[in-house]
Amino acid sequence: MSADESLTKAEGLLTRLEAARARLEQTDEPDQAIEVLQELADLAKEIEAELQRARRATEADAADA
């Protein structure tokens, strides 16, 4: 996967993270809040992984140049 593809995927995940955060702010139910918090944690991990992929792809491209 290229750096641009990873960054595009990370941007999509960030949009999902922002939507989940908005849902968290709107809920008054503890169980739903816990579910949304877990979703936020999972999305944050996915975003971090995509950013790492993008960095590795960029470093590989620089090494090839």
PDBQT receptor file of N, H, CA, C and O in Angstrom, charges set to zero:
ATOM      1  N   MET A   1       0.852  -1.170   0.000  1.00  0.00    +0.000 N 
ATOM      2  CA  MET A   1       0.000   0.000   0.000  1.00  0.00    +0.000 C 
ATOM      3  C   MET A   1       0.899   1.235   0.000  1.00  0.00    +0.000 C 
ATOM      4  O   MET A   1       1.891   1.287   0.727  1.00  0.00    +0.000 OA
ATOM      5  N   SER A   2       0.551   2.215  -0.808  1.00  0.00    +0.000 N 
ATOM      6  H   SER A   2      -0.255   2.172  -1.398  1.00  0.00    +0.000 HD
ATOM      7  CA  SER A   2       1.355   3.427  -0.891  1.00  0.00    +0.000 C 
ATOM      8  C   SER A   2       1.068   4.348   0.298  1.00  0.00    +0.000 C 
ATOM      9  O   SER A   2       0.086   4.183   1.022  1.00  0.00    +0.000 OA
ATOM     10  N   ALA A   3       1.958   5.315   0.465  1.00  0.00    +0.000 N 
ATOM     11  H   ALA A   3       2.755   5.449  -0.123  1.00  0.00    +0.000 HD
ATOM     12  CA  ALA A   3       1.774   6.291   1.546  1.00  0.00    +0.000 C 
ATOM     13  C   ALA A   3       0.477   7.060   1.363  1.00  0.00    +0.000 C 
ATOM     14  O   ALA A   3      -0.249   7.306   2.326  1.00  0.00    +0.000 OA
ATOM     15  N   ASP A   4       0.185   7.442   0.117  1.00  0.00    +0.000 N 
ATOM     16  H   ASP A   4       0.775   7.242  -0.665  1.00  0.00    +0.000 HD
ATOM     17  CA  ASP A   4      -1.055   8.193  -0.141  1.00  0.00    +0.000 C 
ATOM     18  C   ASP A   4      -2.293   7.365   0.192  1.00  0.00    +0.000 C 
ATOM     19  O   ASP A   4      -3.260   7.886   0.748  1.00  0.00    +0.000 OA
ATOM     20  N   GLU A   5      -2.262   6.083  -0.146  1.00  0.00    +0.000 N 
ATOM     21  H   GLU A   5      -1.477   5.660  -0.598  1.00  0.00    +0.000 HD
ATOM     22  CA  GLU A   5      -3.402   5.213   0.165  1.00  0.00    +0.000 C 
ATOM     23  C   GLU A   5      -3.584   5.080   1.667  1.00  0.00    +0.000 C 
ATOM     24  O   GLU A   5      -4.708   5.119   2.165  1.00  0.00    +0.000 OA
ATOM     25  N   SER A   6      -2.477   4.923   2.392  1.00  0.00    +0.000 N 
ATOM     26  H   SER A   6      -1.563   4.891   1.987  1.00  0.00    +0.000 HD
ATOM     27  CA  SER A   6      -2.559   4.821   3.847  1.00  0.00    +0.000 C 
ATOM     28  C   SER A   6      -3.090   6.104   4.465  1.00  0.00    +0.000 C 
ATOM     29  O   SER A   6      -3.901   6.065   5.391  1.00  0.00    +0.000 OA
ATOM     30  N   LEU A   7      -2.633   7.239   3.955  1.00  0.00    +0.000 N 
ATOM     31  H   LEU A   7      -1.975   7.271   3.203  1.00  0.00    +0.000 HD
ATOM     32  CA  LEU A   7      -3.117   8.512   4.485  1.00  0.00    +0.000 C 
ATOM     33  C   LEU A   7      -4.595   8.721   4.183  1.00  0.00    +0.000 C 
ATOM     34  O   LEU A   7      -5.333   9.241   5.020  1.00  0.00    +0.000 OA
ATOM     35  N   THR A   8      -5.028   8.320   2.999  1.00  0.00    +0.000 N 
ATOM     36  H   THR A   8      -4.429   7.898   2.319  1.00  0.00    +0.000 HD
ATOM     37  CA  THR A   8      -6.451   8.422   2.650  1.00  0.00    +0.000 C 
ATOM     38  C   THR A   8      -7.286   7.549   3.569  1.00  0.00    +0.000 C 
ATOM     39  O   THR A   8      -8.344   7.964   4.042  1.00  0.00    +0.000 OA
ATOM     40  N   LYS A   9      -6.804   6.335   3.820  1.00  0.00    +0.000 N 
ATOM     41  H   LYS A   9      -5.945   5.998   3.436  1.00  0.00    +0.000 HD
ATOM     42  CA  LYS A   9      -7.524   5.444   4.734  1.00  0.00    +0.000 C 
ATOM     43  C   LYS A   9      -7.558   6.037   6.144  1.00  0.00    +0.000 C 
ATOM     44  O   LYS A   9      -8.589   5.984   6.815  1.00  0.00    +0.000 OA
ATOM     45  N   ALA A  10      -6.438   6.600   6.593  1.00  0.00    +0.000 N 
ATOM     46  H   ALA A  10      -5.601   6.644   6.048  1.00  0.00    +0.000 HD
ATOM     47  CA  ALA A  10      -6.381   7.216   7.924  1.00  0.00    +0.000 C 
ATOM     48  C   ALA A  10      -7.362   8.376   8.022  1.00  0.00    +0.000 C 
ATOM     49  O   ALA A  10      -7.994   8.562   9.062  1.00  0.00    +0.000 OA
ATOM     50  N   GLU A  11      -7.498   9.161   6.951  1.00  0.00    +0.000 N 
ATOM     51  H   GLU A  11      -6.984   9.009   6.107  1.00  0.00    +0.000 HD
ATOM     52  CA  GLU A  11      -8.450  10.268   6.959  1.00  0.00    +0.000 C 
ATOM     53  C   GLU A  11      -9.883   9.758   7.090  1.00  0.00    +0.000 C 
ATOM     54  O   GLU A  11     -10.692  10.354   7.801  1.00  0.00    +0.000 OA
ATOM     55  N   GLY A  12     -10.198   8.664   6.410  1.00  0.00    +0.000 N 
ATOM     56  H   GLY A  12      -9.541   8.179   5.832  1.00  0.00    +0.000 HD
ATOM     57  CA  GLY A  12     -11.525   8.067   6.533  1.00  0.00    +0.000 C 
ATOM     58  C   GLY A  12     -11.784   7.566   7.945  1.00  0.00    +0.000 C 
ATOM     59  O   GLY A  12     -12.878   7.723   8.487  1.00  0.00    +0.000 OA
ATOM     60  N   LEU A  13     -10.756   6.959   8.531  1.00  0.00    +0.000 N 
ATOM     61  H   LEU A  13      -9.867   6.831   8.091  1.00  0.00    +0.000 HD
ATOM     62  CA  LEU A  13     -10.881   6.488   9.916  1.00  0.00    +0.000 C 
ATOM     63  C   LEU A  13     -11.055   7.663  10.875  1.00  0.00    +0.000 C 
ATOM     64  O   LEU A  13     -11.806   7.573  11.846  1.00  0.00    +0.000 OA
ATOM     65  N   LEU A  14     -10.369   8.748  10.601  1.00  0.00    +0.000 N 
ATOM     66  H   LEU A  14      -9.759   8.821   9.812  1.00  0.00    +0.000 HD
ATOM     67  CA  LEU A  14     -10.496   9.938  11.445  1.00  0.00    +0.000 C 
ATOM     68  C   LEU A  14     -11.921  10.490  11.391  1.00  0.00    +0.000 C 
ATOM     69  O   LEU A  14     -12.456  10.940  12.404  1.00  0.00    +0.000 OA
ATOM     70  N   THR A  15     -12.522  10.454  10.220  1.00  0.00    +0.000 N 
ATOM     71  H   THR A  15     -12.087  10.088   9.397  1.00  0.00    +0.000 HD
ATOM     72  CA  THR A  15     -13.917  10.889  10.086  1.00  0.00    +0.000 C 
ATOM     73  C   THR A  15     -14.826  10.008  10.939  1.00  0.00    +0.000 C 
ATOM     74  O   THR A  15     -15.720  10.504  11.623  1.00  0.00    +0.000 OA
ATOM     75  N   ARG A  16     -14.588   8.703  10.890  1.00  0.00    +0.000 N 
ATOM     76  H   ARG A  16     -13.862   8.300  10.334  1.00  0.00    +0.000 HD
ATOM     77  CA  ARG A  16     -15.374   7.779  11.719  1.00  0.00    +0.000 C 
ATOM     78  C   ARG A  16     -15.133   8.046  13.200  1.00  0.00    +0.000 C 
ATOM     79  O   ARG A  16     -16.065   7.974  14.002  1.00  0.00    +0.000 OA
ATOM     80  N   LEU A  17     -13.889   8.353  13.572  1.00  0.00    +0.000 N 
ATOM     81  H   LEU A  17     -13.132   8.412  12.921  1.00  0.00    +0.000 HD
ATOM     82  CA  LEU A  17     -13.559   8.647  14.967  1.00  0.00    +0.000 C 
ATOM     83  C   LEU A  17     -14.302   9.889  15.439  1.00  0.00    +0.000 C 
ATOM     84  O   LEU A  17     -14.841   9.913  16.545  1.00  0.00    +0.000 OA
ATOM     85  N   GLU A  18     -14.331  10.922  14.599  1.00  0.00    +0.000 N 
ATOM     86  H   GLU A  18     -13.893  10.902  13.700  1.00  0.00    +0.000 HD
ATOM     87  CA  GLU A  18     -15.048  12.148  14.967  1.00  0.00    +0.000 C 
ATOM     88  C   GLU A  18     -16.548  11.893  15.131  1.00  0.00    +0.000 C 
ATOM     89  O   GLU A  18     -17.181  12.464  16.019  1.00  0.00    +0.000 OA
ATOM     90  N   ALA A  19     -17.113  11.038  14.279  1.00  0.00    +0.000 N 
ATOM     91  H   ALA A  19     -16.599  10.574  13.558  1.00  0.00    +0.000 HD
ATOM     92  CA  ALA A  19     -18.537  10.709  14.397  1.00  0.00    +0.000 C 
ATOM     93  C   ALA A  19     -18.803   9.950  15.696  1.00  0.00    +0.000 C 
ATOM     94  O   ALA A  19     -19.804  10.196  16.369  1.00  0.00    +0.000 OA
ATOM     95  N   ALA A  20     -17.911   9.033  16.044  1.00  0.00    +0.000 N 
ATOM     96  H   ALA A  20     -17.098   8.833  15.498  1.00  0.00    +0.000 HD
ATOM     97  CA  ALA A  20     -18.075   8.274  17.286  1.00  0.00    +0.000 C 
ATOM     98  C   ALA A  20     -17.955   9.203  18.492  1.00  0.00    +0.000 C 
ATOM     99  O   ALA A  20     -18.701   9.066  19.462  1.00  0.00    +0.000 OA
ATOM    100  N   ARG A  21     -17.021  10.142  18.429  1.00  0.00    +0.000 N 
ATOM    101  H   ARG A  21     -16.416  10.253  17.641  1.00  0.00    +0.000 HD
ATOM    102  CA  ARG A  21     -16.866  11.093  19.528  1.00  0.00    +0.000 C 
ATOM    103  C   ARG A  21     -18.138  11.915  19.709  1.00  0.00    +0.000 C 
ATOM    104  O   ARG A  21     -18.558  12.183  20.835  1.00  0.00    +0.000 OA
ATOM    105  N   ALA A  22     -18.742  12.310  18.601  1.00  0.00    +0.000 N 
ATOM    106  H   ALA A  22     -18.401  12.092  17.687  1.00  0.00    +0.000 HD
ATOM    107  CA  ALA A  22     -19.997  13.075  18.680  1.00  0.00    +0.000 C 
ATOM    108  C   ALA A  22     -21.103  12.229  19.309  1.00  0.00    +0.000 C 
ATOM    109  O   ALA A  22     -21.898  12.732  20.103  1.00  0.00    +0.000 OA
ATOM    110  N   ARG A  23     -21.152  10.930  18.948  1.00  0.00    +0.000 N 
ATOM    111  H   ARG A  23     -20.506  10.522  18.302  1.00  0.00    +0.000 HD
ATOM    112  CA  ARG A  23     -22.157  10.040  19.562  1.00  0.00    +0.000 C 
ATOM    113  C   ARG A  23     -21.917   9.926  21.060  1.00  0.00    +0.000 C 
ATOM    114  O   ARG A  23     -22.866   9.896  21.844  1.00  0.00    +0.000 OA
ATOM    115  N   LEU A  24     -20.650   9.862  21.459  1.00  0.00    +0.000 N 
ATOM    116  H   LEU A  24     -19.880   9.887  20.822  1.00  0.00    +0.000 HD
ATOM    117  CA  LEU A  24     -20.324   9.764  22.887  1.00  0.00    +0.000 C 
ATOM    118  C   LEU A  24     -20.831  10.990  23.641  1.00  0.00    +0.000 C 
ATOM    119  O   LEU A  24     -21.374  10.869  24.738  1.00  0.00    +0.000 OA
ATOM    120  N   GLU A  25     -20.653  12.158  23.055  1.00  0.00    +0.000 N 
ATOM    121  H   GLU A  25     -20.211  12.257  22.163  1.00  0.00    +0.000 HD
ATOM    122  CA  GLU A  25     -21.103  13.388  23.703  1.00  0.00    +0.000 C 
ATOM    123  C   GLU A  25     -22.622  13.445  23.847  1.00  0.00    +0.000 C 
ATOM    124  O   GLU A  25     -23.136  14.112  24.745  1.00  0.00    +0.000 OA
ATOM    125  N   GLN A  26     -23.339  12.750  22.968  1.00  0.00    +0.000 N 
ATOM    126  H   GLN A  26     -22.921  12.209  22.238  1.00  0.00    +0.000 HD
ATOM    127  CA  GLN A  26     -24.797  12.809  22.974  1.00  0.00    +0.000 C 
ATOM    128  C   GLN A  26     -25.458  11.751  23.842  1.00  0.00    +0.000 C 
ATOM    129  O   GLN A  26     -26.652  11.841  24.127  1.00  0.00    +0.000 OA
ATOM    130  N   THR A  27     -24.695  10.747  24.265  1.00  0.00    +0.000 N 
ATOM    131  H   THR A  27     -23.725  10.673  24.033  1.00  0.00    +0.000 HD
ATOM    132  CA  THR A  27     -25.324   9.657  25.011  1.00  0.00    +0.000 C 
ATOM    133  C   THR A  27     -25.321   9.928  26.510  1.00  0.00    +0.000 C 
ATOM    134  O   THR A  27     -24.405  10.533  27.067  1.00  0.00    +0.000 OA
ATOM    135  N   ASP A  28     -26.389   9.451  27.127  1.00  0.00    +0.000 N 
ATOM    136  H   ASP A  28     -27.133   8.960  26.674  1.00  0.00    +0.000 HD
ATOM    137  CA  ASP A  28     -26.503   9.519  28.587  1.00  0.00    +0.000 C 
ATOM    138  C   ASP A  28     -26.488   8.113  29.190  1.00  0.00    +0.000 C 
ATOM    139  O   ASP A  28     -26.539   7.950  30.409  1.00  0.00    +0.000 OA
ATOM    140  N   GLU A  29     -26.417   7.105  28.323  1.00  0.00    +0.000 N 
ATOM    141  H   GLU A  29     -26.376   7.238  27.333  1.00  0.00    +0.000 HD
ATOM    142  CA  GLU A  29     -26.464   5.720  28.791  1.00  0.00    +0.000 C 
ATOM    143  C   GLU A  29     -25.049   5.179  28.989  1.00  0.00    +0.000 C 
ATOM    144  O   GLU A  29     -24.249   5.178  28.053  1.00  0.00    +0.000 OA
ATOM    145  N   PRO A  30     -24.739   4.720  30.198  1.00  0.00    +0.000 N 
ATOM    146  CA  PRO A  30     -23.392   4.218  30.480  1.00  0.00    +0.000 C 
ATOM    147  C   PRO A  30     -22.958   3.062  29.567  1.00  0.00    +0.000 C 
ATOM    148  O   PRO A  30     -21.816   3.034  29.109  1.00  0.00    +0.000 OA
ATOM    149  N   ASP A  31     -23.857   2.118  29.302  1.00  0.00    +0.000 N 
ATOM    150  H   ASP A  31     -24.785   2.141  29.674  1.00  0.00    +0.000 HD
ATOM    151  CA  ASP A  31     -23.485   0.983  28.459  1.00  0.00    +0.000 C 
ATOM    152  C   ASP A  31     -23.145   1.427  27.039  1.00  0.00    +0.000 C 
ATOM    153  O   ASP A  31     -22.190   0.939  26.435  1.00  0.00    +0.000 OA
ATOM    154  N   GLN A  32     -23.931   2.350  26.521  1.00  0.00    +0.000 N 
ATOM    155  H   GLN A  32     -24.707   2.746  27.011  1.00  0.00    +0.000 HD
ATOM    156  CA  GLN A  32     -23.656   2.855  25.180  1.00  0.00    +0.000 C 
ATOM    157  C   GLN A  32     -22.352   3.653  25.176  1.00  0.00    +0.000 C 
ATOM    158  O   GLN A  32     -21.584   3.573  24.217  1.00  0.00    +0.000 OA
ATOM    159  N   ALA A  33     -22.100   4.405  26.217  1.00  0.00    +0.000 N 
ATOM    160  H   ALA A  33     -22.723   4.470  26.996  1.00  0.00    +0.000 HD
ATOM    161  CA  ALA A  33     -20.859   5.174  26.319  1.00  0.00    +0.000 C 
ATOM    162  C   ALA A  33     -19.649   4.240  26.316  1.00  0.00    +0.000 C 
ATOM    163  O   ALA A  33     -18.636   4.533  25.680  1.00  0.00    +0.000 OA
ATOM    164  N   ILE A  34     -19.756   3.121  27.025  1.00  0.00    +0.000 N 
ATOM    165  H   ILE A  34     -20.579   2.884  27.541  1.00  0.00    +0.000 HD
ATOM    166  CA  ILE A  34     -18.652   2.159  27.054  1.00  0.00    +0.000 C 
ATOM    167  C   ILE A  34     -18.411   1.586  25.661  1.00  0.00    +0.000 C 
ATOM    168  O   ILE A  34     -17.263   1.443  25.241  1.00  0.00    +0.000 OA
ATOM    169  N   GLU A  35     -19.473   1.261  24.949  1.00  0.00    +0.000 N 
ATOM    170  H   GLU A  35     -20.406   1.378  25.290  1.00  0.00    +0.000 HD
ATOM    171  CA  GLU A  35     -19.332   0.742  23.581  1.00  0.00    +0.000 C 
ATOM    172  C   GLU A  35     -18.660   1.765  22.665  1.00  0.00    +0.000 C 
ATOM    173  O   GLU A  35     -17.789   1.416  21.869  1.00  0.00    +0.000 OA
ATOM    174  N   VAL A  36     -19.066   3.013  22.783  1.00  0.00    +0.000 N 
ATOM    175  H   VAL A  36     -19.774   3.296  23.430  1.00  0.00    +0.000 HD
ATOM    176  CA  VAL A  36     -18.494   4.060  21.935  1.00  0.00    +0.000 C 
ATOM    177  C   VAL A  36     -17.030   4.289  22.309  1.00  0.00    +0.000 C 
ATOM    178  O   VAL A  36     -16.194   4.502  21.431  1.00  0.00    +0.000 OA
ATOM    179  N   LEU A  37     -16.718   4.249  23.585  1.00  0.00    +0.000 N 
ATOM    180  H   LEU A  37     -17.397   4.077  24.299  1.00  0.00    +0.000 HD
ATOM    181  CA  LEU A  37     -15.324   4.398  24.002  1.00  0.00    +0.000 C 
ATOM    182  C   LEU A  37     -14.456   3.283  23.439  1.00  0.00    +0.000 C 
ATOM    183  O   LEU A  37     -13.323   3.531  23.027  1.00  0.00    +0.000 OA
ATOM    184  N   GLN A  38     -14.971   2.065  23.416  1.00  0.00    +0.000 N 
ATOM    185  H   GLN A  38     -15.891   1.864  23.750  1.00  0.00    +0.000 HD
ATOM    186  CA  GLN A  38     -14.225   0.951  22.829  1.00  0.00    +0.000 C 
ATOM    187  C   GLN A  38     -14.026   1.173  21.334  1.00  0.00    +0.000 C 
ATOM    188  O   GLN A  38     -12.950   0.914  20.795  1.00  0.00    +0.000 OA
ATOM    189  N   GLU A  39     -15.074   1.655  20.673  1.00  0.00    +0.000 N 
ATOM    190  H   GLU A  39     -15.948   1.866  21.110  1.00  0.00    +0.000 HD
ATOM    191  CA  GLU A  39     -14.963   1.961  19.239  1.00  0.00    +0.000 C 
ATOM    192  C   GLU A  39     -13.904   3.043  19.002  1.00  0.00    +0.000 C 
ATOM    193  O   GLU A  39     -13.111   2.948  18.065  1.00  0.00    +0.000 OA
ATOM    194  N   LEU A  40     -13.898   4.068  19.856  1.00  0.00    +0.000 N 
ATOM    195  H   LEU A  40     -14.542   4.145  20.617  1.00  0.00    +0.000 HD
ATOM    196  CA  LEU A  40     -12.893   5.124  19.740  1.00  0.00    +0.000 C 
ATOM    197  C   LEU A  40     -11.484   4.561  19.907  1.00  0.00    +0.000 C 
ATOM    198  O   LEU A  40     -10.576   4.929  19.161  1.00  0.00    +0.000 OA
ATOM    199  N   ALA A  41     -11.301   3.683  20.867  1.00  0.00    +0.000 N 
ATOM    200  H   ALA A  41     -12.038   3.384  21.473  1.00  0.00    +0.000 HD
ATOM    201  CA  ALA A  41      -9.988   3.079  21.089  1.00  0.00    +0.000 C 
ATOM    202  C   ALA A  41      -9.557   2.256  19.876  1.00  0.00    +0.000 C 
ATOM    203  O   ALA A  41      -8.406   2.329  19.447  1.00  0.00    +0.000 OA
ATOM    204  N   ASP A  42     -10.481   1.477  19.328  1.00  0.00    +0.000 N 
ATOM    205  H   ASP A  42     -11.417   1.417  19.676  1.00  0.00    +0.000 HD
ATOM    206  CA  ASP A  42     -10.169   0.652  18.155  1.00  0.00    +0.000 C 
ATOM    207  C   ASP A  42      -9.821   1.522  16.949  1.00  0.00    +0.000 C 
ATOM    208  O   ASP A  42      -8.864   1.242  16.227  1.00  0.00    +0.000 OA
ATOM    209  N   LEU A  43     -10.595   2.566  16.739  1.00  0.00    +0.000 N 
ATOM    210  H   LEU A  43     -11.373   2.794  17.326  1.00  0.00    +0.000 HD
ATOM    211  CA  LEU A  43     -10.326   3.461  15.615  1.00  0.00    +0.000 C 
ATOM    212  C   LEU A  43      -8.977   4.158  15.779  1.00  0.00    +0.000 C 
ATOM    213  O   LEU A  43      -8.236   4.321  14.809  1.00  0.00    +0.000 OA
ATOM    214  N   ALA A  44      -8.663   4.564  16.996  1.00  0.00    +0.000 N 
ATOM    215  H   ALA A  44      -9.264   4.431  17.784  1.00  0.00    +0.000 HD
ATOM    216  CA  ALA A  44      -7.367   5.206  17.235  1.00  0.00    +0.000 C 
ATOM    217  C   ALA A  44      -6.222   4.257  16.902  1.00  0.00    +0.000 C 
ATOM    218  O   ALA A  44      -5.217   4.681  16.330  1.00  0.00    +0.000 OA
ATOM    219  N   LYS A  45      -6.358   2.992  17.248  1.00  0.00    +0.000 N 
ATOM    220  H   LYS A  45      -7.174   2.648  17.712  1.00  0.00    +0.000 HD
ATOM    221  CA  LYS A  45      -5.325   1.999  16.921  1.00  0.00    +0.000 C 
ATOM    222  C   LYS A  45      -5.205   1.825  15.411  1.00  0.00    +0.000 C 
ATOM    223  O   LYS A  45      -4.098   1.730  14.881  1.00  0.00    +0.000 OA
ATOM    224  N   GLU A  46      -6.331   1.782  14.725  1.00  0.00    +0.000 N 
ATOM    225  H   GLU A  46      -7.230   1.859  15.156  1.00  0.00    +0.000 HD
ATOM    226  CA  GLU A  46      -6.312   1.636  13.267  1.00  0.00    +0.000 C 
ATOM    227  C   GLU A  46      -5.657   2.854  12.603  1.00  0.00    +0.000 C 
ATOM    228  O   GLU A  46      -4.889   2.712  11.651  1.00  0.00    +0.000 OA
ATOM    229  N   ILE A  47      -5.964   4.035  13.108  1.00  0.00    +0.000 N 
ATOM    230  H   ILE A  47      -6.587   4.150  13.881  1.00  0.00    +0.000 HD
ATOM    231  CA  ILE A  47      -5.363   5.255  12.565  1.00  0.00    +0.000 C 
ATOM    232  C   ILE A  47      -3.857   5.221  12.768  1.00  0.00    +0.000 C 
ATOM    233  O   ILE A  47      -3.102   5.527  11.846  1.00  0.00    +0.000 OA
ATOM    234  N   GLU A  48      -3.416   4.858  13.949  1.00  0.00    +0.000 N 
ATOM    235  H   GLU A  48      -4.029   4.609  14.699  1.00  0.00    +0.000 HD
ATOM    236  CA  GLU A  48      -1.977   4.772  14.240  1.00  0.00    +0.000 C 
ATOM    237  C   GLU A  48      -1.296   3.778  13.303  1.00  0.00    +0.000 C 
ATOM    238  O   GLU A  48      -0.200   4.042  12.810  1.00  0.00    +0.000 OA
ATOM    239  N   ALA A  49      -1.932   2.648  13.058  1.00  0.00    +0.000 N 
ATOM    240  H   ALA A  49      -2.823   2.434  13.459  1.00  0.00    +0.000 HD
ATOM    241  CA  ALA A  49      -1.354   1.641  12.158  1.00  0.00    +0.000 C 
ATOM    242  C   ALA A  49      -1.231   2.187  10.741  1.00  0.00    +0.000 C 
ATOM    243  O   ALA A  49      -0.222   1.953  10.076  1.00  0.00    +0.000 OA
ATOM    244  N   GLU A  50      -2.237   2.906  10.274  1.00  0.00    +0.000 N 
ATOM    245  H   GLU A  50      -3.056   3.096  10.814  1.00  0.00    +0.000 HD
ATOM    246  CA  GLU A  50      -2.179   3.477   8.925  1.00  0.00    +0.000 C 
ATOM    247  C   GLU A  50      -1.091   4.534   8.829  1.00  0.00    +0.000 C 
ATOM    248  O   GLU A  50      -0.387   4.609   7.822  1.00  0.00    +0.000 OA
ATOM    249  N   LEU A  51      -0.950   5.342   9.856  1.00  0.00    +0.000 N 
ATOM    250  H   LEU A  51      -1.523   5.281  10.673  1.00  0.00    +0.000 HD
ATOM    251  CA  LEU A  51       0.103   6.357   9.842  1.00  0.00    +0.000 C 
ATOM    252  C   LEU A  51       1.488   5.705   9.840  1.00  0.00    +0.000 C 
ATOM    253  O   LEU A  51       2.408   6.189   9.182  1.00  0.00    +0.000 OA
ATOM    254  N   GLN A  52       1.625   4.609  10.577  1.00  0.00    +0.000 N 
ATOM    255  H   GLN A  52       0.878   4.216  11.112  1.00  0.00    +0.000 HD
ATOM    256  CA  GLN A  52       2.896   3.870  10.559  1.00  0.00    +0.000 C 
ATOM    257  C   GLN A  52       3.172   3.310   9.168  1.00  0.00    +0.000 C 
ATOM    258  O   GLN A  52       4.304   3.368   8.687  1.00  0.00    +0.000 OA
ATOM    259  N   ARG A  53       2.129   2.760   8.514  1.00  0.00    +0.000 N 
ATOM    260  H   ARG A  53       1.209   2.713   8.905  1.00  0.00    +0.000 HD
ATOM    261  CA  ARG A  53       2.303   2.248   7.145  1.00  0.00    +0.000 C 
ATOM    262  C   ARG A  53       2.720   3.353   6.189  1.00  0.00    +0.000 C 
ATOM    263  O   ARG A  53       3.595   3.162   5.345  1.00  0.00    +0.000 OA
ATOM    264  N   ALA A  54       2.088   4.504   6.330  1.00  0.00    +0.000 N 
ATOM    265  H   ALA A  54       1.378   4.659   7.016  1.00  0.00    +0.000 HD
ATOM    266  CA  ALA A  54       2.422   5.634   5.464  1.00  0.00    +0.000 C 
ATOM    267  C   ALA A  54       3.870   6.063   5.679  1.00  0.00    +0.000 C 
ATOM    268  O   ALA A  54       4.581   6.364   4.721  1.00  0.00    +0.000 OA
ATOM    269  N   ARG A  55       4.298   6.091   6.918  1.00  0.00    +0.000 N 
ATOM    270  H   ARG A  55       3.720   5.847   7.697  1.00  0.00    +0.000 HD
ATOM    271  CA  ARG A  55       5.674   6.482   7.208  1.00  0.00    +0.000 C 
ATOM    272  C   ARG A  55       6.663   5.482   6.623  1.00  0.00    +0.000 C 
ATOM    273  O   ARG A  55       7.669   5.870   6.029  1.00  0.00    +0.000 OA
ATOM    274  N   ARG A  56       6.370   4.184   6.792  1.00  0.00    +0.000 N 
ATOM    275  H   ARG A  56       5.552   3.869   7.274  1.00  0.00    +0.000 HD
ATOM    276  CA  ARG A  56       7.268   3.168   6.228  1.00  0.00    +0.000 C 
ATOM    277  C   ARG A  56       7.314   3.255   4.709  1.00  0.00    +0.000 C 
ATOM    278  O   ARG A  56       8.379   3.107   4.109  1.00  0.00    +0.000 OA
ATOM    279  N   ALA A  57       6.159   3.495   4.082  1.00  0.00    +0.000 N 
ATOM    280  H   ALA A  57       5.294   3.615   4.570  1.00  0.00    +0.000 HD
ATOM    281  CA  ALA A  57       6.119   3.605   2.623  1.00  0.00    +0.000 C 
ATOM    282  C   ALA A  57       6.918   4.816   2.155  1.00  0.00    +0.000 C 
ATOM    283  O   ALA A  57       7.629   4.749   1.152  1.00  0.00    +0.000 OA
ATOM    284  N   THR A  58       6.799   5.916   2.880  1.00  0.00    +0.000 N 
ATOM    285  H   THR A  58       6.222   5.971   3.695  1.00  0.00    +0.000 HD
ATOM    286  CA  THR A  58       7.549   7.121   2.534  1.00  0.00    +0.000 C 
ATOM    287  C   THR A  58       9.044   6.889   2.693  1.00  0.00    +0.000 C 
ATOM    288  O   THR A  58       9.834   7.303   1.844  1.00  0.00    +0.000 OA
ATOM    289  N   GLU A  59       9.430   6.232   3.773  1.00  0.00    +0.000 N 
ATOM    290  H   GLU A  59       8.788   5.895   4.462  1.00  0.00    +0.000 HD
ATOM    291  CA  GLU A  59      10.847   5.932   3.995  1.00  0.00    +0.000 C 
ATOM    292  C   GLU A  59      11.393   4.997   2.928  1.00  0.00    +0.000 C 
ATOM    293  O   GLU A  59      12.528   5.157   2.479  1.00  0.00    +0.000 OA
ATOM    294  N   ALA A  60      10.588   4.018   2.520  1.00  0.00    +0.000 N 
ATOM    295  H   ALA A  60       9.666   3.888   2.885  1.00  0.00    +0.000 HD
ATOM    296  CA  ALA A  60      11.006   3.083   1.474  1.00  0.00    +0.000 C 
ATOM    297  C   ALA A  60      11.164   3.815   0.146  1.00  0.00    +0.000 C 
ATOM    298  O   ALA A  60      12.115   3.561  -0.594  1.00  0.00    +0.000 OA
ATOM    299  N   ASP A  61      10.247   4.715  -0.157  1.00  0.00    +0.000 N 
ATOM    300  H   ASP A  61       9.475   4.921   0.444  1.00  0.00    +0.000 HD
ATOM    301  CA  ASP A  61      10.350   5.493  -1.389  1.00  0.00    +0.000 C 
ATOM    302  C   ASP A  61      11.586   6.379  -1.381  1.00  0.00    +0.000 C 
ATOM    303  O   ASP A  61      12.256   6.529  -2.403  1.00  0.00    +0.000 OA
ATOM    304  N   ALA A  62      11.883   6.961  -0.236  1.00  0.00    +0.000 N 
ATOM    305  H   ALA A  62      11.338   6.839   0.594  1.00  0.00    +0.000 HD
ATOM    306  CA  ALA A  62      13.061   7.825  -0.129  1.00  0.00    +0.000 C 
ATOM    307  C   ALA A  62      14.341   7.018  -0.291  1.00  0.00    +0.000 C 
ATOM    308  O   ALA A  62      15.306   7.493  -0.891  1.00  0.00    +0.000 OA
ATOM    309  N   ALA A  63      14.353   5.814   0.234  1.00  0.00    +0.000 N 
ATOM    310  H   ALA A  63      13.570   5.428   0.721  1.00  0.00    +0.000 HD
ATOM    311  CA  ALA A  63      15.529   4.954   0.125  1.00  0.00    +0.000 C 
ATOM    312  C   ALA A  63      15.756   4.507  -1.319  1.00  0.00    +0.000 C 
ATOM    313  O   ALA A  63      16.894   4.316  -1.749  1.00  0.00    +0.000 OA
ATOM    314  N   ASP A  64      14.665   4.344  -2.056  1.00  0.00    +0.000 N 
ATOM    315  H   ASP A  64      13.740   4.499  -1.707  1.00  0.00    +0.000 HD
ATOM    316  CA  ASP A  64      14.774   3.920  -3.458  1.00  0.00    +0.000 C 
ATOM    317  C   ASP A  64      15.208   5.052  -4.386  1.00  0.00    +0.000 C 
ATOM    318  O   ASP A  64      15.694   4.806  -5.491  1.00  0.00    +0.000 OA
ATOM    319  N   ALA A  65      15.032   6.287  -3.935  1.00  0.00    +0.000 N 
ATOM    320  H   ALA A  65      14.638   6.487  -3.038  1.00  0.00    +0.000 HD
ATOM    321  CA  ALA A  65      15.331   7.443  -4.799  1.00  0.00    +0.000 C 
ATOM    322  C   ALA A  65      16.798   7.761  -4.845  1.00  0.00    +0.000 C 
ATOM    323  O   ALA A  65      17.204   8.702  -5.527  1.00  0.00    +0.000 OA
TER     324      ALA A  65
